[in-house]
């Protein structure tokens, strides 16, 4: 199934144009130079703008900890997998560690390596490599499985999807075969590590990247995540002297809240890898991926304190006294609960932003410095009555606050010719101005306040 990037309409795999809006499904238009490009390129062939869809692939060469939902396998689900494996003969793939840049990561030749495949890791963390999606409008098998309702009878939908598959992929066939079966059967086809992402992304997105696909191949588990390698590292921003202390405190608070959710799935190691912490355009702390904890070495809050101290040390950023004490107490275990850690962070936030700080919003502080007319100044000095201060809640009183108190004239109207043009004179000038009046920008013209008592007898305030 091809999803139109313009209108999100579902099209058959054999479609070349969107059946709803007519957009080409075999080419991609560059947003800069508007030239057409094939789907399998990372940058525009004309201007070099990045237009390709990239993913971050993580390949696990050893078995990963199993989630609770994947430990219980039904006999029926196992039969479905065995039947799908025997009815299709996938092409033989070379070992992933021997693949150069430009090779394909999967058997269906959809995901192209943008760099040589790294040396396999001997740990459960896996290896990372960026791949280019050569079929970006095609739903992944994981998206096919998650896009159908598992509680309703979807056998008819499975038949329609099978008819649309003119040359189906192996993974897509397995996904279609599982549609309409039990939820346990579908979860069996999803790798355990992918299930952890699916469980957490509802609570943590956008802090956690979205998972695009996941499968098992040649004894290895492969998952594709949202590519966040372009986002700046938290460590780099932490070293920036222009970043305010209150912003760094906010990032520490985000790490605390992420710790509370990640510890349920034993993924708190994700917060201890400094190269895994990034910041998006909204200054939100983001994880590049998940790191699973070792079953024999579960993490505690004091491990988070060590990571915070390491963050300050590597960035060489000066710590506040209270914040340095917090990190030390957290490292030695004096803070053992998340609620206590939250309270300490809130106290430091109050220290950085005291409640008694209030900006000067008095009318005098907001008044512009306007020149005082000499004639009105002399008459105002002889007046003994002092005008009342306007209320801040009254918008109509803003006209009075825009002038110095000493510049308000006496109750006797000044009938001399004003220096600034009146509304009538302005109207006469507008009539002489060539062109359409709608094209003339609105300009706030200076007006001269004659008298508060006589304002009702001016040409503006006179009733018709």
C-alpha positions as CSV (number, residue, x, y, z in Angstrom):
1,X,0.0,0.0,0.0
2,X,1.3,3.4,-1.0
3,X,0.4,6.4,1.1
4,X,0.4,9.7,-0.7
5,X,2.6,12.2,1.1
6,X,0.3,15.1,0.1
7,X,-3.2,13.9,1.0
8,X,-2.4,10.7,3.0
9,X,-4.6,8.7,0.6
10,X,-4.1,4.9,0.5
11,X,-3.1,3.7,-3.0
12,X,-2.4,0.2,-4.4
13,X,1.2,-0.8,-4.7
14,X,1.0,-0.7,-8.5
15,X,-0.2,2.9,-8.6
16,X,2.0,5.5,-10.2
17,X,-0.1,8.5,-9.3
18,X,-2.3,9.2,-6.3
19,X,-5.9,8.3,-7.0
20,X,-7.1,11.3,-4.9
21,X,-4.8,14.3,-5.7
22,X,-2.8,13.0,-8.7
23,X,0.6,13.4,-7.1
24,X,3.3,11.2,-8.6
25,X,4.2,8.2,-6.5
26,X,7.3,7.3,-8.4
27,X,9.2,10.7,-8.1
28,X,9.8,13.3,-5.4
29,X,9.8,17.0,-6.1
30,X,12.6,19.1,-4.6
31,X,11.1,21.8,-2.3
32,X,13.9,24.3,-3.3
33,X,14.3,24.0,-7.1
34,X,11.1,22.1,-7.9
35,X,12.9,19.5,-10.0
36,X,11.7,15.9,-10.1
37,X,14.0,13.2,-8.6
38,X,13.7,9.5,-8.3
39,X,12.8,8.1,-4.9
40,X,16.1,6.3,-4.3
41,X,18.3,9.4,-3.9
42,X,19.3,11.1,-0.7
43,X,19.9,14.6,-2.2
44,X,18.4,16.5,-5.1
45,X,20.2,15.8,-8.3
46,X,19.9,19.4,-9.4
47,X,20.6,21.6,-6.3
48,X,21.9,19.1,-3.7
49,X,19.1,19.7,-1.1
50,X,18.5,16.7,1.2
51,X,15.2,15.2,0.1
52,X,15.5,11.5,0.9
53,X,13.8,9.7,3.8
54,X,16.5,8.3,6.1
55,X,16.2,5.9,9.1
56,X,18.6,4.9,11.8
57,X,19.0,1.1,11.7
58,X,20.1,-0.8,14.8
59,X,21.3,-4.4,14.3
60,X,21.5,-6.6,17.4
61,X,23.9,-9.5,16.9
62,X,23.1,-11.1,20.3
63,X,19.7,-12.0,21.8
64,X,18.0,-9.1,23.5
65,X,16.1,-9.3,26.8
66,X,12.6,-10.5,26.1
67,X,9.5,-8.5,27.0
68,X,6.8,-10.1,29.0
69,X,4.3,-10.1,26.1
70,X,6.7,-12.1,23.9
71,X,7.6,-14.8,26.4
72,X,4.2,-16.5,26.0
73,X,3.9,-18.0,22.5
74,X,0.8,-19.9,21.3
75,X,1.1,-23.0,19.2
76,X,-1.1,-21.5,16.6
77,X,1.2,-18.5,16.2
78,X,4.2,-20.8,15.8
79,X,2.4,-22.7,13.1
80,X,1.7,-19.5,11.2
81,X,5.4,-18.5,11.3
82,X,6.5,-22.0,10.1
83,X,4.0,-22.0,7.2
84,X,5.1,-18.5,6.1
85,X,8.8,-19.6,6.2
86,X,8.2,-22.8,4.1
87,X,6.0,-21.2,1.4
88,X,8.5,-18.6,0.4
89,X,12.2,-18.9,-0.5
90,X,14.0,-15.7,0.2
91,X,17.1,-14.8,-1.7
92,X,20.4,-15.6,0.0
93,X,21.9,-12.5,1.6
94,X,25.6,-11.9,2.3
95,X,26.6,-11.3,6.0
96,X,25.8,-7.8,7.1
97,X,29.4,-7.1,8.3
98,X,30.6,-7.4,4.7
99,X,28.2,-4.9,3.2
100,X,29.7,-1.7,1.8
101,X,28.0,1.6,1.4
102,X,25.3,1.5,-1.3
103,X,24.3,-2.1,-0.4
104,X,20.9,-3.0,0.9
105,X,20.2,-3.9,4.5
106,X,17.1,-6.0,3.8
107,X,16.3,-8.9,1.5
108,X,13.7,-6.8,-0.4
109,X,16.3,-4.2,-1.3
110,X,14.4,-1.2,0.2
111,X,16.8,0.2,2.7
112,X,20.2,1.3,1.2
113,X,23.2,1.7,3.5
114,X,24.6,5.3,3.5
115,X,27.9,4.1,5.1
116,X,29.7,0.8,5.3
117,X,28.2,-1.6,7.8
118,X,30.1,-1.1,11.1
119,X,32.0,-3.8,12.9
120,X,29.5,-6.0,14.8
121,X,29.4,-5.3,18.5
122,X,29.8,-8.0,21.1
123,X,27.4,-6.3,23.4
124,X,23.6,-6.2,23.5
125,X,23.7,-2.5,22.4
126,X,24.0,-3.4,18.8
127,X,25.5,-1.4,15.9
128,X,24.0,1.7,14.3
129,X,24.0,2.7,10.6
130,X,21.9,5.2,8.6
131,X,19.9,3.9,5.7
132,X,18.0,5.5,2.8
133,X,14.4,4.4,2.2
134,X,14.1,3.7,-1.5
135,X,10.3,3.2,-1.1
136,X,9.3,6.0,1.3
137,X,5.6,5.9,0.3
138,X,5.3,2.2,1.0
139,X,3.9,1.1,4.4
140,X,6.3,-1.1,6.3
141,X,5.2,-4.6,7.4
142,X,5.1,-3.3,11.0
143,X,2.9,-0.4,10.0
144,X,0.6,-2.9,8.2
145,X,0.2,-5.0,11.3
146,X,-0.4,-2.0,13.5
147,X,-2.8,-0.4,11.0
148,X,-5.5,-3.1,11.2
149,X,-7.8,-3.7,14.1
150,X,-7.0,-7.0,15.8
151,X,-10.2,-7.2,17.7
152,X,-12.5,-7.2,14.7
153,X,-13.0,-9.7,11.9
154,X,-10.5,-8.4,9.3
155,X,-10.4,-11.4,6.9
156,X,-12.0,-9.3,4.2
157,X,-9.4,-6.6,4.6
158,X,-6.7,-9.2,4.4
159,X,-8.1,-10.5,1.1
160,X,-8.2,-7.0,-0.4
161,X,-4.6,-6.3,0.7
162,X,-3.5,-9.6,-0.8
163,X,-5.1,-8.7,-4.2
164,X,-3.3,-5.4,-4.2
165,X,0.1,-7.1,-3.7
166,X,1.1,-7.8,-7.3
167,X,4.7,-8.7,-6.3
168,X,4.5,-9.0,-2.5
169,X,7.5,-8.8,-0.3
170,X,8.2,-11.7,2.1
171,X,7.7,-9.6,5.2
172,X,4.5,-8.1,3.8
173,X,3.1,-11.6,3.1
174,X,3.8,-12.6,6.6
175,X,2.1,-9.4,7.9
176,X,-1.0,-10.0,5.7
177,X,-1.2,-13.7,6.9
178,X,-1.3,-12.5,10.5
179,X,-4.2,-10.0,9.9
180,X,-7.4,-11.2,11.5
181,X,-5.6,-13.6,14.0
182,X,-5.2,-13.2,17.7
183,X,-3.1,-10.4,19.2
184,X,-0.6,-12.9,20.5
185,X,0.0,-14.1,17.0
186,X,0.7,-10.6,15.8
187,X,3.0,-9.8,18.7
188,X,5.0,-12.9,18.0
189,X,5.9,-11.6,14.6
190,X,7.2,-8.3,16.2
191,X,10.7,-8.5,17.7
192,X,10.8,-8.0,21.5
193,X,12.9,-4.8,21.3
194,X,10.4,-3.4,18.8
195,X,7.6,-4.1,21.3
196,X,9.4,-2.0,23.9
197,X,9.5,1.0,21.6
198,X,5.8,0.5,20.7
199,X,5.0,0.4,24.4
200,X,6.9,3.5,25.4
201,X,6.4,5.8,22.4
202,X,2.7,6.4,23.4
203,X,4.0,8.0,26.6
204,X,7.3,9.5,25.6
205,X,7.0,10.7,22.0
206,X,8.6,13.1,20.9
207,X,11.3,12.4,23.5
208,X,11.5,8.8,22.2
209,X,12.0,8.3,18.4
210,X,9.2,6.5,16.5
211,X,9.9,3.0,15.3
212,X,9.4,2.4,11.6
213,X,10.0,-1.3,11.2
214,X,11.5,-4.3,12.8
215,X,12.3,-7.9,11.7
216,X,14.7,-10.8,12.3
217,X,17.1,-11.9,9.6
218,X,20.0,-14.5,9.7
219,X,19.8,-14.7,13.5
220,X,19.9,-10.9,13.9
221,X,17.3,-8.5,15.0
222,X,17.0,-5.2,13.0
223,X,14.9,-2.2,13.9
224,X,14.5,1.1,12.0
225,X,14.0,4.3,14.0
226,X,13.4,7.9,13.3
227,X,16.7,9.5,12.3
228,X,17.8,12.1,14.8
229,X,21.5,12.3,14.0
230,X,21.0,15.8,12.8
231,X,19.9,17.1,16.2
232,X,22.5,18.9,18.3
233,X,24.0,17.0,21.3
234,X,22.9,18.0,24.7
235,X,26.6,18.1,25.7
236,X,27.3,20.7,23.1
237,X,24.5,22.9,24.2
238,X,25.5,22.4,27.9
239,X,28.9,23.9,27.1
240,X,27.3,27.0,25.4
241,X,27.6,30.0,27.8
242,X,24.5,31.6,26.3
243,X,22.3,28.8,27.6
244,X,20.7,30.0,30.8
245,X,21.0,28.0,34.1
246,X,17.2,27.7,34.2
247,X,17.3,25.9,30.8
248,X,19.9,23.4,32.1
249,X,17.7,22.8,35.2
250,X,14.8,22.1,32.9
251,X,16.8,19.5,31.0
252,X,17.6,17.8,34.3
253,X,13.9,17.8,35.2
254,X,13.1,16.2,31.9
255,X,15.7,13.5,32.6
256,X,14.1,12.8,35.9
257,X,10.7,12.4,34.4
258,X,12.1,10.1,31.6
259,X,13.8,8.0,34.3
260,X,10.5,7.4,36.0
261,X,9.0,5.9,32.8
262,X,12.1,4.1,31.5
263,X,12.8,2.2,34.7
264,X,9.6,0.2,34.1
265,X,11.1,-1.3,31.0
266,X,14.7,-1.3,32.4
267,X,15.9,1.2,29.8
268,X,17.4,3.8,32.1
269,X,20.8,3.3,30.5
270,X,19.5,5.4,27.7
271,X,19.9,8.5,29.9
272,X,23.4,7.6,30.9
273,X,24.9,7.6,27.4
274,X,25.7,11.3,26.8
275,X,26.0,10.8,23.1
276,X,22.4,9.5,23.1
277,X,21.0,12.8,24.5
278,X,20.0,15.4,21.9
279,X,17.8,18.5,21.8
280,X,15.2,19.4,19.2
281,X,14.3,22.8,17.8
282,X,11.9,23.4,20.7
283,X,14.7,22.8,23.3
284,X,13.1,19.5,24.3
285,X,15.4,16.7,25.4
286,X,15.3,13.8,23.0
287,X,16.7,10.3,23.0
288,X,18.3,9.0,19.9
289,X,17.5,5.4,20.8
290,X,17.0,3.0,23.7
291,X,19.7,1.2,25.6
292,X,18.6,-1.9,27.6
293,X,20.0,-2.5,31.1
294,X,21.8,-5.7,31.9
295,X,19.6,-8.0,34.0
296,X,22.4,-8.6,36.5
297,X,23.2,-4.8,36.9
298,X,20.0,-2.8,37.3
299,X,20.5,0.9,37.6
300,X,19.6,3.2,40.6
301,X,19.1,6.9,41.0
302,X,22.7,7.4,42.1
303,X,23.8,6.3,38.6
304,X,21.8,9.3,37.3
305,X,23.7,11.5,39.7
306,X,27.0,10.2,38.3
307,X,25.8,11.0,34.8
308,X,24.9,14.6,35.8
309,X,28.4,15.1,37.4
310,X,30.0,13.8,34.2
311,X,27.9,16.1,32.1
312,X,29.1,19.1,34.1
313,X,32.7,17.9,34.0
314,X,32.9,17.3,30.3
315,X,31.1,20.6,29.4
316,X,33.3,22.5,32.0
317,X,30.2,24.5,32.9
318,X,30.2,26.2,36.3
319,X,27.7,24.7,38.7
320,X,25.5,26.6,41.2
321,X,26.2,25.7,44.8
322,X,22.8,24.2,45.4
323,X,22.9,22.3,42.1
324,X,26.4,20.9,42.8
325,X,25.2,19.8,46.2
326,X,22.2,18.1,44.6
327,X,24.4,16.1,42.2
328,X,26.7,15.0,45.0
329,X,23.8,13.9,47.2
330,X,22.3,12.0,44.3
331,X,25.5,10.3,43.6
332,X,26.2,9.1,47.1
333,X,22.6,7.9,47.6
334,X,21.3,10.5,49.9
335,X,18.4,11.0,47.5
336,X,16.7,7.7,47.0
337,X,13.2,8.6,45.6
338,X,12.1,10.4,42.6
339,X,9.7,12.6,44.7
340,X,12.6,13.8,46.7
341,X,14.6,14.6,43.6
342,X,11.7,16.5,42.1
343,X,11.4,18.6,45.3
344,X,15.1,19.5,45.3
345,X,14.9,20.5,41.6
346,X,11.8,22.7,42.3
347,X,13.7,24.4,45.2
348,X,16.6,25.2,42.9
349,X,14.1,26.6,40.3
350,X,12.6,28.9,42.9
351,X,16.2,30.0,43.7
352,X,16.8,30.9,40.1
353,X,13.4,32.6,39.7
354,X,12.5,34.2,43.1
355,X,8.8,35.0,43.6
356,X,9.6,38.6,44.6
357,X,10.9,39.4,41.1
358,X,8.3,41.5,39.3
359,X,9.0,43.6,36.2
360,X,8.3,47.3,36.4
361,X,5.0,47.7,34.7
362,X,4.1,51.2,36.1
363,X,2.7,53.7,33.5
364,X,5.7,56.0,34.2
365,X,8.2,53.3,33.2
366,X,6.2,52.5,30.0
367,X,5.7,56.2,29.0
368,X,7.7,57.4,25.9
369,X,9.7,60.5,26.3
370,X,7.8,63.1,24.3
371,X,8.7,66.8,24.0
372,X,6.6,69.1,26.1
373,X,5.0,72.1,24.4
374,X,6.1,75.4,26.0
375,X,2.7,77.0,25.8
376,X,0.9,74.1,27.4
377,X,3.7,73.7,29.9
378,X,3.3,77.2,31.3
379,X,-0.5,76.9,31.6
380,X,-0.2,73.5,33.3
381,X,2.1,74.9,35.9
382,X,-0.6,77.4,37.0
383,X,-3.1,74.6,37.5
384,X,-3.4,73.3,41.1
385,X,-5.6,70.3,40.3
386,X,-3.7,67.1,39.8
387,X,-5.2,64.6,37.4
388,X,-6.0,61.2,38.7
389,X,-4.0,58.2,37.6
390,X,-5.7,55.9,35.2
391,X,-6.5,52.3,36.1
392,X,-4.3,49.7,34.5
393,X,-7.4,47.6,33.8
394,X,-9.1,50.4,31.8
395,X,-7.8,50.3,28.2
396,X,-9.5,53.7,27.4
397,X,-7.2,55.4,29.9
398,X,-4.1,54.5,27.9
399,X,-4.3,57.8,25.9
400,X,-3.6,59.7,29.1
401,X,-0.7,57.6,30.2
402,X,1.0,58.1,26.8
403,X,1.8,61.6,27.9
404,X,3.8,63.1,30.8
405,X,1.6,64.3,33.5
406,X,3.1,67.8,33.2
407,X,2.2,68.0,29.6
408,X,-1.6,67.9,30.1
409,X,-3.0,71.4,29.4
410,X,-5.4,73.4,31.5
411,X,-9.1,73.1,31.1
412,X,-9.1,76.2,28.9
413,X,-9.0,75.0,25.3
414,X,-6.1,76.0,23.3
415,X,-7.5,77.3,20.0
416,X,-4.2,78.0,18.3
417,X,-3.3,76.3,15.1
418,X,-1.9,72.9,16.0
419,X,1.5,71.9,14.6
420,X,0.3,68.4,13.6
421,X,-2.4,68.0,11.0
422,X,-6.0,67.4,12.1
423,X,-8.2,64.5,11.0
424,X,-9.8,66.8,8.4
425,X,-6.4,67.8,7.0
426,X,-5.3,64.2,6.8
427,X,-8.5,63.3,4.9
428,X,-7.7,66.1,2.4
429,X,-4.2,64.8,1.9
430,X,-5.5,61.3,1.4
431,X,-7.9,62.5,-1.3
432,X,-4.9,64.0,-3.2
433,X,-2.8,60.9,-2.9
434,X,-2.7,59.0,-6.2
435,X,-3.5,55.3,-6.4
436,X,-5.9,53.0,-4.7
437,X,-6.4,53.9,-1.0
438,X,-6.5,50.2,-0.1
439,X,-2.8,49.9,-1.1
440,X,-1.7,52.7,1.2
441,X,-0.3,51.3,4.5
442,X,-2.0,52.4,7.7
443,X,0.2,54.9,9.6
444,X,-0.4,56.0,13.1
445,X,-0.3,59.9,12.9
446,X,0.5,62.1,15.8
447,X,-2.5,63.9,17.3
448,X,-2.5,66.8,19.8
449,X,-4.6,66.5,22.9
450,X,-6.4,69.9,23.3
451,X,-8.2,69.4,26.6
452,X,-9.8,66.6,28.5
453,X,-13.0,68.7,29.1
454,X,-13.3,69.9,25.5
455,X,-12.6,66.5,23.9
456,X,-16.3,66.0,23.3
457,X,-16.5,69.2,21.1
458,X,-13.8,68.2,18.7
459,X,-14.5,67.2,15.1
460,X,-13.7,63.6,16.1
461,X,-16.0,63.4,19.2
462,X,-18.9,65.5,17.9
463,X,-22.1,63.5,17.4
464,X,-23.6,63.6,13.9
